[in-house]
Structures are given as structure tokens and as C-alpha cells.
Amino acid sequence: MNLFAPIPKDDPAAQGTRPLADRMRPRTLDEFVGQEHLVGPGKPLRVQIERDDPTSMIFWGPPGTGKTTLAKIIARITKADFIEFSAVLAGIKEIKQVMSDADRARQYGTRTIVFVDEIHRFNKAQQDAFLPHVEKGSIRLIGATTENPSFEINSALLSRCRVYLLKPLTEDEIVLLLRRALSDAERGLGPMHLEASEESLRKIAAYSSGDARSAYNVLEVAAALSSSPSKDARLAASPPAATAITEATIQEALQKRVLLYDKSGEEHYNIISALHKSVRNSDPDAALYWLARMLEAGEDPLYIARRVVRMAVEDIGLAEPNALALCMAARDAVDFIGMPEGNLALAQAVVYLSVAPKSNALYTAYGAVQQDVEQTTAEPVPLHLRNAPTALMKGLGYGKGYQYAHDTKDKVADMQCLPDSLRNRVYYRPTNEGVEKRIRERLEEIKRLRSGLG
């Protein structure tokens, strides 16, 4: 038997042993819910399917949005053999076997769709193994990934595929799917005679974060917890009365929400970016939300603490010098007391940063300095700024002309400290925000004093 033989048609006898999410998988585009921007009338993916366009494709989107389902629907509509395997389990040997089988099938006029789940887990050599077969049309490759294909899939393979972005399902779409599952007597929970309120279903939808598979799993657990028919009810001639799935049952089925988050994937960077930009925009509520999303999903709190310290120096700087000290204290608190107690220290830090006056003057100044360091001649330190610890160095002019600022009336000497090529260059331009307003006024005073000495 071929390990990668096409998946057999649905077996009614096996329906009860399969998870609800699998049993309720849509079989046609008309049954499919969501992704209207792709499969609605006249939309790109639907047009490609209806035209039987053999181009390979990549489905990119979060879990439970219909990537595998769409691949199976395409195979059914185009009457192609469907071969499915996971990038987690397959290697070069298995890929070559699949390609060999597809080549033989093509000789007999049979088309093959190879569906690769989590294709981003394949290394370069494994991805390259598909190239010649995709190129000559032996297979139609459909890859599914939760990661950005631009970073995770070879450019050569990516250029031969169309990329379709799938979005998380809306609450309304999830509720529609759940109601369909409750009433479906063939594949769903219809024989259990269950009912659920709109509020209950919306609670499941909210907790599923747009993941239909997760919502089905919760509903299936809640149904099992709710359904315990008595012997008398089973023997009764009349149909049993509907059993309500209660809020308490749903809460028990939910246990703890599983948040969509991957500490090494794109969502990790998306959420830390959202946190940073919320702080920069002085929005403490949004900052707290994104912070909680990371912490509750299991992110390393010290990673967050390091990024919060960065926010203090990049976006607040000297407009509020205490911000850095408070963020370092939050970092120490997280390290000292651990979690979950340390989450409040981080919360305090991000709220403080959010409401603090903002300035990127230091960030901009250091960037300009870096550019000059890279692009201008590395001139020697002016002689008057050098120490002269030996007679030889003093004889060479080290320290000659140095003016000790503390010996001057206003503690400001008329002395050039930059190299000649950068004379009078200004890098740091303080804003009018917070403490920087006082710093700006002081710098203007220093400039007036220095000009009076010239």
C-alpha cells in the first residue's frame, strides 16, 4: 500500500469516530464559509478554480481558516487525485516517492494535487525537490502555511505559485458554522438534539479567535458534557426534547483560551510591534492589551522587558529621564519575583511610557552620528583634547590649548571638540516635550555664552 495514496471518499460508517471539525468540513464552495475576498463571485481564487487554472498556489493564513478545506474542494472540483502530507513528518525520500507516483499517474491522464501542510517547515533542499515537477506540470502544488511566505519559502518556488492570504473568520461566520453543526443530522450533532443560545455560540466564537477548528472542538466537548440521556429517554418512542448547552458547560469546555501566538513566528513580531507603536502613540489602553496578549500567550517576560527598555530610550529619551530607570526597575522586578506577579511591573512600565512626554531626539541624533562615523574620514582626536601623561606626549603638543571649563566664569569654554571636518555639526536637537524643553533652553544659553567668548 502506498503511504501517500489518495485519501478515500467519506465513509459513513467512520463518521462517528472522526472529530466534529473534520466531519463538518465543507465539500463545495457553496458550503464554504469565510474568505469572501477570495472565493466570492468573481474573486481571484474562485475564478482560478472555475477556469481550472493549473497554477500551483500557497495558502497563507492562521489556523482554522480553511486552507486544507479549500485544497480538498479544488481537488474535488477539478477531479484530481489528492495527496496530502505534512512537512513535519516528510523528508526528501517521501517527496521523491510522491513525485514518482504523480509522474506515472500523469501518463495515464490523471492529474495530481499535492497538498503540503506547514510547508514553511521544509528546508531549502526539500522545497527545491518540488521545483522540476511544478515546472513541467506533473503536479499541482498547494502549500499551506501560517508563516509569511516571503521569509519561509524559497523565491524560486514562490515565483511559480500564487499566494492567497486567508483571514481569520469573523464571529458571525463562526456562529453560522456552529449552528450548522448543531442542526446537521448527517455529519454534525443533529442526532444529539442540542440547542444553544446566540450568546453562548458567540462566546465560543470570541474565544476561538477566528479559528473554526478550535470553535468546533469546543462545541464538541460542550455537547459531550451536556448530553447524558437517560435509559427511559433512549427507549421512548417520541423524539427526546432538546438539551440546552449552558453557559457553565461552555465555560467548562473552554477551560483556558488558547491564543494565536508563535514565539518564533511572524505574530510574535506583529504583536511586539503593536505594543511599541501603541506606547509611541500615547495609548495606554492599547499598550496594556498588546502586553497582555503576549504575556497570556506565554511570551518570555524578560524579552518584553528588554523591548520596553528600548522604548524608553527610543521614544521618550530625555523628555522624561526617569522612564529608563522605571523600566530597568520593572525588568529587575520581573527577574526577582517572576510571573505572574511580575506582569504588573511590566504593565506599570508600559502605561508610564504611554503617558510620558515623547521625544526621539536622542534616537535621531545617534543615527546621524552613526552615519557620519561610517561616511566621513576617521580624523585623529584634536591635540588639545588629548591627555599628556608623559613629557614626550606633552612635547608633541598633547593637551596644548585645552581649556578647563570649571575655571571659566560660566563653566563654558570657547573650545572646539569635534574634528575639523565636522566643525559646528549639530546632532542633538531637543524638543519642547517634558524635560527636553529645559534642555533646549539650556543649550540655547550655552550657545549664547560660547558666542560671547568668540
C-alpha positions in Angstrom: 0.0 0.0 0.0 1.3 3.5 -0.9 1.7 5.6 2.2 0.6 8.7 0.2 -2.2 7.1 -1.7 -5.2 9.5 -2.4 -7.5 9.9 0.5 -10.6 7.7 0.2 -14.1 9.2 0.0 -16.0 9.8 3.2 -17.0 6.6 4.8 -20.4 7.0 6.6 -19.5 4.1 8.9 -16.5 6.1 10.2 -18.3 9.4 10.7 -18.8 9.0 14.4 -15.1 8.3 15.1 -13.9 11.5 13.3 -13.6 14.8 15.1 -16.5 17.2 14.5 -14.2 19.7 12.7 -13.3 17.0 10.2 -16.9 15.7 9.7 -18.2 19.2 9.1 -15.5 20.1 6.6 -17.3 21.9 3.6 -17.3 19.8 0.4 -18.2 22.5 -2.1 -17.5 26.2 -2.4 -21.2 26.9 -1.7 -20.8 25.2 1.7 -17.6 27.1 2.4 -17.9 29.9 4.9 -15.5 32.9 5.0 -12.7 34.2 2.7 -15.3 36.1 0.5 -12.4 38.2 -0.8 -11.0 35.0 -2.4 -14.0 32.7 -3.2 -16.9 35.1 -3.6 -18.3 35.5 -7.1 -15.7 36.9 -9.5 -13.0 36.8 -6.8 -9.5 35.7 -7.8 -9.3 32.2 -6.3 -12.9 31.3 -7.4 -12.1 32.4 -10.9 -8.9 30.3 -10.9 -10.9 27.3 -9.7 -13.7 27.8 -12.2 -11.3 28.1 -15.1 -9.4 25.0 -13.9 -6.2 27.0 -13.9 -3.4 24.5 -13.0 -1.1 27.1 -11.4 0.3 26.0 -8.0 -0.6 28.1 -5.0 0.2 28.9 -1.4 -2.5 29.4 1.2 -1.2 31.7 3.9 -3.3 32.3 7.0 -3.8 31.5 10.7 -5.0 28.1 11.8 -8.6 27.1 11.2 -9.3 29.4 8.3 -9.9 26.8 5.6 -6.6 26.1 4.0 -6.9 22.3 3.9 -10.6 22.5 3.1 -10.0 24.7 0.1 -7.3 22.4 -1.2 -9.7 19.4 -1.0 -12.5 21.3 -2.6 -10.2 22.2 -5.5 -9.2 18.6 -5.9 -12.9 17.5 -6.0 -14.0 20.2 -8.5 -11.0 19.6 -10.8 -11.3 15.8 -10.4 -7.7 15.4 -9.4 -6.1 12.9 -7.2 -5.4 14.5 -3.8 -2.2 13.6 -2.0 -1.7 15.1 1.4 1.2 15.0 3.7 2.7 17.1 6.5 6.0 18.9 6.2 6.6 17.9 9.9 6.8 14.2 9.0 8.0 14.0 5.4 11.5 14.2 4.0 13.3 14.1 0.7 12.7 10.4 0.3 8.9 10.8 0.7 8.8 13.8 -1.6 10.6 11.8 -4.4 8.2 8.9 -3.9 5.2 11.2 -4.3 6.7 12.9 -7.4 7.3 9.5 -8.9 3.7 8.4 -8.3 2.4 11.7 -9.8 4.6 11.3 -12.9 3.2 7.8 -13.5 -0.4 9.0 -12.9 0.1 11.8 -15.4 1.0 9.3 -18.1 -2.5 7.8 -17.7 -4.2 11.2 -17.9 -4.7 11.6 -14.1 -4.0 14.9 -12.5 -2.4 15.1 -9.1 -2.7 17.8 -6.4 0.0 17.5 -3.8 -1.1 19.3 -0.6 1.7 20.1 1.8 0.6 21.3 5.2 3.0 23.6 7.1 5.2 23.9 4.0 7.3 26.5 5.8 8.8 23.7 7.8 10.5 22.3 4.7 14.2 23.3 4.4 15.6 24.6 1.1 16.6 21.2 -0.3 13.1 19.8 0.4 11.4 22.8 -1.2 13.8 22.6 -4.2 12.7 19.0 -4.8 9.3 20.2 -5.9 10.6 22.7 -8.5 11.1 20.5 -11.6 7.8 18.7 -11.1 5.9 22.0 -10.6 7.7 23.4 -13.6 6.7 20.6 -16.0 3.2 20.3 -14.6 3.5 16.8 -13.2 1.8 18.0 -10.0 -0.2 21.0 -8.9 1.3 22.0 -5.6 -0.9 23.6 -2.9 1.1 24.6 0.2 -0.4 25.8 3.5 1.5 28.0 5.9 0.8 30.1 8.9 4.1 32.0 8.3 4.9 34.8 5.9 5.9 33.0 2.6 8.2 35.8 1.7 10.5 34.7 4.5 9.8 31.0 4.7 9.5 29.8 1.1 12.3 29.8 -1.5 12.0 32.6 -4.0 12.3 30.1 -6.9 9.3 28.0 -5.6 7.3 31.1 -4.6 7.7 32.6 -8.0 5.9 29.6 -9.5 2.9 29.8 -7.1 0.1 32.3 -6.5 -0.1 33.3 -2.9 -3.6 33.7 -1.3 -3.9 35.3 2.1 -6.7 33.8 4.2 -8.1 35.9 7.0 -9.4 34.8 10.5 -13.1 34.1 10.4 -15.4 36.7 11.9 -17.6 35.9 14.9 -20.7 35.8 12.7 -19.1 33.3 10.4 -18.1 31.1 13.3 -21.6 31.2 14.8 -23.0 30.2 11.4 -20.7 27.2 11.3 -21.6 26.2 14.9 -25.3 26.4 14.2 -24.9 24.3 11.1 -23.0 21.7 13.2 -25.8 21.6 15.8 -28.5 21.0 13.2 -26.7 18.7 10.8 -28.1 15.2 11.3 -25.7 13.5 8.8 -22.3 14.8 9.8 -22.9 17.0 12.8 -24.6 16.9 16.2 -28.2 16.8 15.0 -28.9 13.4 16.5 -28.0 14.7 19.9 -30.9 17.2 19.9 -28.9 20.0 21.4 -29.6 23.7 21.3 -27.5 26.8 22.3 -28.3 30.4 22.7 -26.9 33.1 20.4 -24.9 34.4 23.4 -23.4 31.0 24.1 -22.3 30.5 20.5 -20.8 34.0 20.3 -18.8 33.2 23.4 -17.3 30.2 21.7 -16.7 32.3 18.6 -15.0 35.0 20.5 -12.7 32.6 22.3 -11.8 30.8 19.1 -10.0 33.9 17.7 -11.2 33.2 14.1 -10.2 29.6 14.2 -13.1 27.4 13.0 -11.4 24.2 14.1 -10.9 25.5 17.6 -14.6 26.5 17.8 -15.8 23.1 16.6 -13.6 21.4 19.2 -15.1 23.5 22.0 -18.6 22.8 20.8 -17.9 19.1 20.6 -16.7 19.0 24.2 -19.6 21.1 25.4 -22.0 18.7 23.5 -20.5 15.7 25.2 -20.7 17.4 28.6 -24.4 18.4 28.0 -25.6 15.1 26.6 -26.4 12.3 29.1 -29.7 10.9 28.0 -31.4 8.5 30.5 -32.4 5.0 29.6 -36.1 6.0 29.6 -35.4 8.7 27.1 -33.5 6.4 24.8 -36.3 3.9 24.9 -39.1 6.5 24.4 -41.0 6.3 21.1 -41.1 10.1 20.8 -38.0 12.1 20.0 -36.2 13.4 23.1 -36.6 17.1 24.0 -33.7 19.3 23.0 -31.0 19.7 25.6 -29.6 23.2 26.2 -25.9 23.8 26.2 -25.5 26.1 29.1 -23.0 29.0 29.7 -21.4 26.9 32.5 -20.9 24.0 30.2 -19.3 26.1 27.6 -17.0 27.7 30.3 -16.0 24.2 31.4 -15.4 23.2 27.8 -13.3 26.3 27.1 -11.0 25.8 30.2 -8.3 28.3 29.1 -8.3 30.2 25.9 -5.5 29.3 23.5 -4.2 32.5 22.0 -2.9 32.6 18.4 0.8 33.3 19.0 4.1 31.8 17.9 7.1 33.0 19.8 9.4 32.4 16.8 6.9 33.4 14.1 5.5 36.5 12.5 2.8 37.0 15.0 5.5 37.4 17.7 6.9 40.4 15.8 3.5 41.7 14.9 2.3 42.0 18.5 5.5 43.5 19.9 5.3 46.0 17.0 1.7 46.8 18.1 2.8 47.2 21.7 5.7 49.5 20.7 3.6 51.7 18.4 0.8 51.9 21.0 3.3 53.2 23.5 4.7 55.7 21.0 1.2 56.9 20.2 0.5 57.6 23.9 -2.3 54.9 24.1 -2.1 53.2 27.4 -5.2 51.0 26.9 -3.9 49.6 23.6 -0.4 49.1 25.2 -1.9 47.1 28.0 -3.9 45.0 25.7 -1.0 44.0 23.5 1.2 43.4 26.6 -1.5 41.0 27.9 -1.8 39.3 24.6 1.9 38.5 24.7 2.1 37.5 28.4 -1.0 35.4 28.4 0.2 33.5 25.3 3.4 32.6 27.2 6.0 35.1 25.9 9.2 35.3 27.8 8.6 38.3 30.1 12.3 39.3 30.1 12.1 39.6 26.3 9.2 42.0 26.8 11.2 43.9 29.5 14.1 44.3 27.1 11.9 45.7 24.4 10.2 48.1 27.0 13.6 49.4 28.0 14.3 50.1 24.3 11.0 52.0 24.0 12.1 54.2 27.0 15.3 55.3 25.2 14.0 55.4 21.7 10.7 57.2 22.1 10.9 59.1 25.4 14.6 59.7 25.9 15.5 62.8 27.9 11.9 64.2 27.7 11.4 62.0 30.8 14.8 60.7 32.1 13.0 58.7 34.8 11.4 56.5 32.2 14.6 54.5 31.7 15.1 54.0 35.5 11.5 52.8 35.9 11.8 50.3 33.0 15.0 48.9 34.4 13.3 48.6 37.8 10.4 46.7 36.1 13.0 44.4 34.4 14.5 43.7 37.8 11.1 43.1 39.4 10.2 40.5 36.7 13.6 38.8 37.2 13.2 38.9 41.0 9.6 37.9 41.7 8.9 36.0 38.4 5.4 35.5 36.9 2.5 36.1 37.1 3.3 38.7 39.8 5.8 40.4 37.5 3.2 41.2 34.9 2.0 44.2 36.9 5.6 45.6 36.9 5.6 45.4 33.1 2.1 46.9 33.0 3.2 49.8 35.1 6.1 50.4 32.8 4.1 50.4 29.6 1.5 52.7 31.0 4.2 55.1 32.3 5.8 55.1 28.9 2.5 55.7 27.2 1.6 58.8 29.2 5.2 60.2 29.3 6.2 63.1 27.0 7.7 61.7 23.8 10.9 62.6 22.1 13.0 60.7 19.5 15.7 63.4 19.5 18.3 61.1 21.0 17.4 58.3 18.6 17.7 60.7 15.7 20.9 62.2 17.0 22.7 58.9 17.4 21.5 57.8 13.9 23.1 60.9 12.4 26.3 60.3 14.4 26.5 56.8 13.1 26.1 58.0 9.6 28.9 60.5 9.9 31.1 57.8 11.6 30.6 55.5 8.7 30.8 58.0 5.9 33.5 60.6 6.9 37.2 60.3 7.5 38.2 59.0 10.9 40.1 62.1 11.9 42.5 61.9 14.8 41.5 63.4 18.1 42.4 67.1 18.2 45.6 67.6 20.2 44.0 69.9 22.8 41.6 67.1 23.8 44.4 64.5 24.4 45.9 63.7 27.7 49.6 64.3 28.2 50.7 61.8 30.9 54.4 61.8 29.6 56.9 64.5 28.8 57.2 63.2 25.3 53.5 63.5 24.7 53.4 66.9 26.2 56.3 67.9 23.9 54.3 66.7 20.9 51.6 69.2 21.8 49.2 66.8 23.6 46.8 68.9 25.7 48.1 72.2 24.4 45.4 74.8 24.3 42.9 72.8 26.4 40.6 75.0 28.5 39.3 73.6 31.8 35.6 74.5 31.8 35.5 74.7 35.6 38.0 77.5 35.6 35.7 79.7 33.4 33.0 82.0 34.8 30.0 80.3 33.3 31.6 76.8 33.1 31.7 77.0 29.3 34.9 77.3 27.3 35.3 78.5 23.7 36.9 75.3 22.5 36.2 73.1 19.5 35.6 69.5 20.5 34.6 67.9 17.1 37.1 67.1 14.3 37.7 69.9 11.8 35.6 68.3 9.1 32.6 68.2 11.4 33.1 71.6 13.0 29.8 73.1 14.2 27.8 70.0 13.4 24.6 69.7 15.4 23.3 66.2 16.1 21.1 66.5 19.2 18.1 68.8 18.7 15.9 68.6 21.9 12.1 69.0 21.5 9.8 71.1 23.6 8.5 68.0 25.4 8.9 67.4 29.1 12.5 67.8 30.5 13.8 68.3 27.0 12.2 71.8 26.9 14.6 72.7 29.8 17.5 71.0 28.0 16.8 73.0 24.8 16.7 76.3 26.8 20.0 75.3 28.4 21.6 74.5 25.1 20.5 77.9 23.7 22.0 79.6 26.8 25.3 77.7 26.3 25.3 78.7 22.6 24.9 82.4 23.6 27.7 82.1 26.2 30.1 80.5 23.8 29.4 83.1 21.1 30.2 85.8 23.6 33.6 84.3 24.2 34.5 84.2 20.5 
